[in-house]
Amino acid sequence: MPVKNVLPWYRKAGRRALGTLRPFLAPLLHRLQLRIQTAVGAAFAISPLHDLHRLHHRLDGSEARFNALQLGVNTLQHGVNALQLGVDAVRLDAMAAQSGMREQFERVQSRLEGIEARFNTLQLSVDATRLERQATTDALLLRTNLLLQRVAIPLGNDVLVRTPEGFLLTPAEDVALLAALHEGGGRLEAGTVSVMQALLQEGDLVVDVGANIGMTVLAAALRVGPTGHVTAFEPASRVSGLLRRSLALNGLSERVTLHACAAGGATGSARLHLTAITGHSSLLDLPNAAGTEDVEVRTVDDLVGPGRPIRLAKLDAEGFELQVWRGMRRVVEESPELAVLVEFGPTHLRRAGISVEAWLAEFLSPGFTAYEIDEATGQLRLLRPMTELNAVYSLNLLLLRQPPASFPQLSFA
């Protein structure tokens, strides 16, 4: 048997109340339904049209404002274009002005260059005039000094001569020597003396073979100072006596050791052939000798102690230089910085029976290079070719082991 659905009592009571109130609530519900329908219709029909109208109105306003903005932009563009035209005009004016200024500047620059060129020409002229005046002044000063130095005081058989390095006693009978000293302002072989002075420094040791009256001895002694020393050889008794007195007169006796003997290749004795010209006396035979004198011969190695390096050796022995060279082998070996001033005279060599080639070979064998001395300027140049040497009467040579660059104080051609 089917089970009937049984409603709870409160639902049954609700249904009965609703059925009782329905006649009274129907009109009210009907009016509420109409209002809802009206509102829904307005929402879906009236409001979209209104909003669309407002949107269209707003679009019209935006378009108007856009047109106004576009008009402003166009106006601004016209202003920019006008300003650009002004700028272009100013630029053209500036370019024209700059071009004019450049032309004016170039004209001024050209004038300045012309003035500078004229000034340089004037300066060169002034410099040339100054140099010419200076040369004239130097020449006058030199001549004045030479005139002041041309002092010769007769002292009986001797003559006291003033030289740039001091006073020297000379034999009155040597007229040629006195004339040469007078004409040379108290100097003979000025180029050789200047080379000697350029090579020497204070404290150096010097050997002077063939010292004669002492022109190179005084120059060397003054240059090496109180800490240096000069060992001199002069065999002629008359001349060596004068030289000893000259050293004392100039206060140089302590700096110079004078040996009144000849230098040679071995110790012994020899005959010195005397001539009227003091500096031409020689151990070699001379056909025109004015007399002879027996002299002692010593070697440089004997009279210069070992362990004493020599800076400069001057050899002027009137054809006997090679024998002197052979007697100083130890000194040459112990003196790595040795420079040698030596007289080269082919006429003397021929009398001694020595060829120019053999003479040069022996002098240059320890590693020396020979340079000729220009007596007028003191400038040095390499020895001329062997084929030309036999025609030479006499030359003073400088022998060096080091290259010319090692002697910045010397002038090489």
VENTA-V461038 format. One record per pair of residues at least 24 apart in sequence whose C-alpha atoms are under 10 Angstrom apart, sorted by the first residue. I is the first residue (numbers start at 0). J is the second residue. If there is no record, write none. Layout:
((I/J) (I/J))
This chain:
((141/184) (142/184) (144/184) (145/181) (145/182) (145/183) (145/184) (145/185) (145/186) (146/181) (146/182) (146/184) (146/185) (147/184) (148/180) (148/181) (148/183) (148/184) (148/185) (148/186) (149/180) (149/181) (149/182) (149/183) (149/184) (149/185) (150/180) (150/181) (150/184) (150/185) (151/177) (151/180) (151/181) (151/185) (157/241) (159/245) (160/184) (160/185) (161/185) (161/186) (162/186) (162/187) (162/214) (162/217) (163/214) (163/217) (163/218) (164/214) (164/215) (164/216) (164/217) (164/218) (164/219) (164/220) (164/221) (164/222) (164/249) (165/214) (165/217) (165/218) (165/221) (165/245) (165/246) (165/248) (165/249) (165/250) (166/213) (166/214) (166/217) (166/245) (166/246) (166/248) (166/249) (167/212) (167/213) (167/214) (167/217) (167/241) (167/242) (167/243) (167/244) (167/245) (167/246) (167/248) (167/249) (168/212) (168/213) (168/238) (168/240) (168/241) (168/242) (168/243) (168/244) (168/245) (168/246) (168/248) (169/211) (169/212) (169/213) (169/237) (169/238) (169/241) (169/242) (169/245) (169/277) (170/212) (170/237) (170/238) (170/241) (170/276) (170/277) (172/275) (172/276) (172/277) (173/274) (173/275) (173/276) (173/277) (173/278) (174/275) (174/276) (174/277) (175/275) (175/276) (175/277) (176/275) (176/276) (176/277) (176/278) (185/214) (186/214) (186/215) (187/214) (187/215) (187/374) (188/214) (188/215) (188/372) (188/373) (188/374) (188/375) (188/377) (188/395) (189/215) (189/373) (189/374) (189/375) (189/376) (189/377) (190/372) (190/373) (190/374) (190/375) (190/376) (190/377) (190/378) (190/379) (190/395) (191/215) (191/313) (191/340) (191/341) (191/371) (191/372) (191/373) (191/374) (191/375) (191/376) (191/377) (191/378) (191/395) (191/396) (191/397) (192/216) (192/218) (192/219) (192/374) (192/377) (193/218) (193/374) (193/376) (193/377) (193/378) (193/409) (194/340) (194/372) (194/373) (194/374) (194/376) (194/377) (194/378) (194/379) (194/397) (194/408) (194/409) (194/410) (195/219) (195/222) (195/311) (195/312) (195/313) (195/338) (195/339) (195/340) (195/377) (195/397) (195/409) (196/220) (196/221) (196/222) (196/223) (196/408) (196/409) (197/222) (197/377) (197/406) (197/407) (197/408) (197/409) (197/410) (198/222) (198/310) (198/311) (198/338) (198/406) (198/407) (198/408) (198/409) (199/223) (199/224) (199/227) (199/310) (199/311) (199/338) (200/224) (200/227) (200/310) (201/225) (201/226) (201/227) (201/228) (202/226) (202/227) (202/228) (202/310) (203/227) (203/228) (203/229) (203/307) (203/308) (203/309) (203/310) (203/311) (204/228) (204/229) (204/230) (204/254) (204/303) (204/307) (204/308) (204/309) (204/310) (204/311) (204/312) (204/337) (205/229) (205/230) (205/231) (205/255) (205/308) (205/309) (205/310) (205/311) (205/312) (205/313) (205/337) (205/338) (206/230) (206/231) (206/232) (206/255) (206/256) (206/299) (206/303) (206/309) (206/310) (206/311) (206/312) (206/313) (206/314) (206/339) (207/231) (207/232) (207/233) (207/257) (207/262) (207/299) (207/311) (207/312) (207/313) (207/314) (207/315) (207/340) (208/232) (208/233) (208/234) (208/258) (208/260) (208/261) (208/262) (208/263) (208/299) (208/312) (208/313) (208/314) (208/315) (208/316) (208/320) (208/323) (208/341) (209/233) (209/234) (209/235) (209/239) (209/260) (209/261) (209/262) (209/278) (209/280) (209/281) (209/313) (209/314) (209/315) (209/316) (209/317) (209/320) (210/234) (210/238) (210/239) (210/242) (210/257) (210/258) (210/259) (210/278) (210/313) (210/314) (210/315) (210/316) (211/235) (211/237) (211/238) (211/239) (211/241) (211/242) (211/277) (211/278) (211/279) (211/280) (211/315) (211/316) (212/237) (212/238) (212/239) (212/240) (212/241) (212/242) (212/243) (212/245) (212/246) (212/277) (212/278) (213/238) (213/239) (213/241) (213/242) (213/243) (213/245) (213/246) (214/242) (215/313) (216/242) (216/246) (216/251) (216/254) (216/255) (216/257) (216/313) (217/242) (217/245) (217/246) (217/249) (217/251) (217/254) (217/255) (219/254) (219/255) (219/311) (220/246) (220/251) (220/252) (220/253) (220/254) (220/255) (221/249) (221/251) (221/254) (223/254) (224/251) (224/254) (225/251) (225/253) (225/254) (226/254) (227/254) (227/255) (228/253) (228/254) (228/255) (228/256) (228/309) (229/253) (229/254) (229/255) (229/256) (229/257) (229/309) (229/311) (229/312) (230/254) (230/255) (230/256) (230/257) (230/258) (230/299) (230/302) (230/303) (230/312) (231/255) (231/256) (231/257) (231/258) (231/259) (231/260) (231/261) (231/262) (231/299) (231/312) (231/313) (232/256) (232/257) (232/258) (232/259) (232/260) (232/261) (232/262) (232/296) (232/297) (232/299) (232/302) (232/314) (232/316) (233/257) (233/258) (233/259) (233/260) (233/261) (233/262) (233/294) (233/316) (234/258) (234/259) (234/260) (234/261) (234/262) (234/270) (234/271) (234/280) (234/281) (234/282) (234/292) (234/293) (234/294) (234/295) (234/296) (234/316) (235/259) (235/260) (235/261) (235/271) (235/272) (235/273) (235/277) (235/278) (235/280) (235/281) (235/291) (235/292) (235/293) (235/294) (236/260) (236/292) (236/293) (236/294) (237/277) (238/277) (238/278) (256/302) (258/295) (258/297) (258/302) (259/294) (259/295) (259/296) (260/293) (260/294) (260/295) (260/296) (260/297) (260/298) (261/294) (261/295) (261/296) (261/297) (261/298) (261/299) (261/316) (261/319) (261/323) (262/295) (262/296) (262/297) (262/298) (262/299) (262/300) (262/301) (262/302) (262/314) (262/316) (262/319) (262/320) (262/322) (262/323) (262/324) (262/326) (262/327) (263/295) (263/296) (263/297) (263/298) (263/299) (263/300) (263/316) (263/319) (263/320) (263/321) (263/322) (263/323) (263/324) (263/325) (263/326) (263/327) (264/296) (264/297) (264/298) (264/299) (264/300) (264/319) (264/320) (264/321) (264/322) (264/323) (264/324) (264/325) (264/326) (264/327) (264/328) (265/296) (265/297) (265/298) (265/299) (265/300) (265/301) (265/322) (265/323) (265/325) (265/326) (265/327) (266/295) (266/296) (266/297) (266/298) (266/299) (266/301) (266/326) (267/294) (267/295) (267/296) (267/297) (267/298) (268/293) (268/294) (268/295) (268/296) (268/297) (269/293) (269/294) (269/295) (269/296) (270/294) (270/295) (270/296) (271/295) (278/315) (278/316) (278/317) (279/315) (279/316) (279/317) (279/318) (280/316) (280/317) (281/315) (281/316) (281/317) (281/318) (281/319) (281/347) (282/316) (282/317) (282/318) (282/319) (282/351) (283/316) (283/317) (283/318) (283/319) (283/347) (283/348) (283/350) (283/351) (284/347) (284/350) (284/351) (285/347) (285/350) (296/323) (297/323) (297/326) (298/322) (298/323) (298/324) (298/325) (298/326) (298/327) (298/328) (299/323) (299/324) (299/325) (299/326) (299/327) (299/328) (299/329) (299/330) (300/324) (300/325) (300/326) (300/327) (300/328) (300/329) (300/330) (300/331) (301/326) (301/327) (301/329) (301/330) (302/327) (303/327) (303/329) (303/330) (304/329) (304/330) (305/329) (305/330) (305/333) (306/330) (306/333) (306/334) (307/333) (307/334) (308/332) (308/333) (308/334) (308/335) (308/336) (308/337) (309/333) (309/334) (309/335) (309/336) (309/337) (309/338) (309/339) (310/334) (310/335) (310/336) (310/337) (310/338) (310/339) (311/336) (311/337) (311/338) (311/339) (311/340) (311/398) (312/337) (312/338) (312/339) (312/340) (312/341) (312/397) (312/398) (313/338) (313/339) (313/340) (313/341) (313/342) (313/395) (313/396) (313/397) (314/339) (314/340) (314/341) (314/342) (314/343) (314/395) (314/396) (315/340) (315/341) (315/342) (315/343) (315/395) (316/341) (316/342) (316/347) (317/342) (317/343) (317/344) (317/346) (317/347) (317/348) (318/342) (318/343) (318/344) (318/345) (318/346) (318/347) (318/348) (318/349) (318/350) (318/351) (318/353) (319/347) (319/348) (319/351) (320/344) (320/347) (320/348) (320/358) (320/362) (321/348) (321/351) (321/353) (321/357) (321/358) (321/359) (321/361) (321/362) (324/361) (324/362) (325/361) (325/362) (328/365) (331/365) (332/365) (335/400) (335/401) (336/399) (336/400) (336/401) (337/367) (337/398) (337/399) (337/400) (337/401) (338/367) (338/397) (338/398) (338/399) (338/400) (338/401) (339/367) (339/369) (339/396) (339/397) (339/398) (339/399) (339/400) (340/369) (340/370) (340/371) (340/372) (340/395) (340/396) (340/397) (340/398) (340/399) (341/369) (341/394) (341/395) (341/396) (341/397) (341/398) (342/393) (342/394) (342/395) (342/396) (342/397) (343/371) (343/388) (343/391) (343/392) (343/393) (343/394) (343/395) (343/396) (344/388) (344/389) (344/390) (344/391) (344/392) (344/393) (344/394) (344/395) (345/388) (345/389) (345/390) (345/391) (345/392) (345/393) (345/394) (346/389) (346/390) (346/391) (346/392) (346/393) (347/392) (347/393) (348/389) (349/389) (354/389) (355/385) (355/386) (355/388) (355/389) (356/385) (356/386) (356/388) (356/389) (359/385) (362/398) (363/398) (363/399) (363/400) (365/400) (366/398) (366/399) (366/400) (366/401) (367/397) (367/398) (367/399) (367/400) (367/401) (367/402) (368/396) (368/397) (368/398) (368/399) (368/400) (368/401) (368/402) (368/403) (369/395) (369/396) (369/397) (369/398) (369/399) (369/400) (370/394) (370/395) (370/396) (370/397) (370/398) (370/399) (370/411) (370/412) (371/395) (371/396) (371/397) (371/398) (371/411) (372/396) (372/397) (372/410) (372/411) (373/412) (376/410) (377/409) (377/410) (377/411) (378/409) (378/410) (378/411) (378/412) (379/403) (379/409) (379/410) (379/411) (379/412) (380/410) (380/411) (380/412) (381/411) (381/412))
